[in-house]
Amino acid sequence: MPASPLPSKQKNAEVVVLNSFSGHADRNELLRYIAGFPPAALKGIFLVHGDSDQAEKLGVGLKEAGFGHVGIPERGDEVSLV
């Protein structure tokens, strides 16, 4: 018995070409983004993704930009947000 074709369905997708090696924001892009927030409005920033040495460098940049509390928790750490 020949296989019957599957019914056709409309696809809702968009193809986007990124002319870079990564879809992630780099340090400068992250600093530009966070600069849109007033430092006093943020109680803290936690860097939880990426290499620890890069997180440290980003943390320094955030502190230099006036963001006081920048934390880099280790896996499994618990942080109180109250």
GIMOLIN-V792248 format. One record per pair of residues at least 4 apart in sequence whose ideal C-beta (glycine too) atoms are under 7 Angstrom apart, sorted by the first residue. I is the first residue (numbers start at 0). GAP is how many residues later the second one is. If there is no record, write none. Layout:
<<I,GAP> <I,GAP>>
This chain:
<<17,5> <24,4> <24,5> <24,8> <26,4> <26,30> <26,31> <26,34> <27,4> <28,4> <29,4> <29,28> <30,4> <30,30> <30,34> <33,28> <33,33> <34,30> <36,4> <36,5> <38,27> <38,28> <38,29> <41,25> <42,26> <43,25> <43,27> <44,17> <44,22> <44,24> <44,25> <45,25> <45,27> <45,33> <46,8> <46,11> <46,12> <46,23> <46,25> <47,25> <49,4> <49,5> <50,4> <51,4> <51,20> <52,4> <53,4> <54,4> <54,17> <55,4> <55,16> <56,4> <57,4> <58,4> <58,11> <58,13> <59,4> <60,4> <61,5> <61,8> <62,4> <62,7> <70,8> <72,4> <72,6>>
